[in-house]
Amino acid sequence: MVCFCFLVDQTRKVKRSKPVAGSCSRCGGGASVADMITQTRFCYVPFYWKSWKAIMCTFCGAMLKSYR
C-alpha cells in the first residue's frame, strides 16, 4: 500500500512598507502601503509566487485595500 502526503500551503510576507495618510476604519490606527509577496509551496518547495501592493493597518494588521 502506498501512502501519499501532499503538503500545500500559502504564505504572505511584507517585503517593505511606508506610511500613508489615512486611518483604519476598524481600530483607528495609522495606515501604510505595503509591498506583499504571496508564495505557494508544495512539499515545502516554492513553485508559485506573486508580488502585489496592499494598504494595511499598522496597529491591527487588517488589510484595508489590495491592488493585485
N, C-alpha and C positions, 0 to 999 in steps of 0.2 A: 504494500500500500504506500502510495506517495502522498505526502502532506505538503501543500503549498501555503506559504505565508507571504502575503502581499502587504507591504508596509508603504502606504502612500500618505504623505502629509503636505501641508502648505503653510509656509511661514511668511509673515510680513515684517519687514525691518525698515527703520527710518535711516536713510543714508545721511541726510542733513536737513536742518530746518532753520527758519529765520522768522522772527516775529512780524506780524502784520497788524494793521489797525482793525479793531473789532473785538467782540467778546462772545463767549459761548452762550448759547440760548438755554442750555441746561443748568449750568452752575454759575455763570457769570465770570468765569476766568478768562484769561487772555487767549488769543488765537495765534497760531503760527502756521505758515505754509511749509509743508514737508515733502521732500523727495523720497518716495517709498519704493521698495522693491519687493515683489512677491515671488517667492521661489517654491516650486513644486518638486518634491523629491519622491522617488520610487526606490525603496530599499536603501534609503539614506544616500542615494546618488541623485544629484540635481539634474533634471532633464528639461525643465522649462522655467524661465524667469521673465519678468516683465517689470519695467520701471514706469512709475506714474506719480502724479502730484496729488496732494490732499491738503485740505485745511483742517487742522486738528486743534483741540483744546489743550493748552499746556497744563491745566490743572487736573481734569478728569480723564483726559485721553480720548474723548469722544471724537469721531470723525464727522465733521460738520458738512463737508462737501468734498467729493472726489472728482478728479479730472483724469479719466482713463483713456 
